[in-house]
Amino acid sequence: MKYLTVFVMSLLLLCSCDGDKMEPSTEKTLWIEQSYPPCTSEFNIHDTEWVEKIKGWSDKKFIVNDLSELPNDPLGFSDLYTGIDFSKYTLLLTYDIHNWNIDVYRNRYYYDTIRETYNWTIFTGTYTNPDENSEIWYFTRYAILVDKLPADTDVQMKLVLSAINREKK
């Protein structure tokens, strides 16, 4: 009876798996050498000097393979960035202007084997209710360091925002 039970259980397990319909993953998770915390500057929308400095930076994306390719952004770069060994690594940068606090964030970096693209998704979460009428806004730079990428590499960068336990008032 013991062998019959094992046989039936094995048969059920095999029947529940349909190997012909399993598809290989089209995404290969890649290693992030360094994930930099978002660098954010809070500003008042009436500060015309600052607004002029950051104009055009929202949604800009950079694939930096050499120190000379670091953009001259309004936030500036510390030794953490200027000391990167660009013979081994590539720095990915993207910018955003937003009207909510970044309370949590994480990065996902993967290779899409169908589209043949590298993909960096930044997941941010906020407790803040974005308010289009707010006078306080934020300018943020996101950055990760990855293994060296060829200069002509296609990298897709995307920012995803989610609300965290907001209570309705």
Secondary structure, 3 states (H helix, E strand, C coil): CHHHHHHHHHHHHHHHCCHHHCCCCCEEECCEEEEEEEEEEEEECCCHHHHHHHCCCCCCEEEECCHHHCCCCCCCCCHHHHCCCCCCEEEEEEEEEECCCCCEEEEEEEEECCCCEEEEEEEEEECCCCCCCCCEEEEEEEEEEEECCCCCCCEEEEEEEEECCCCCC
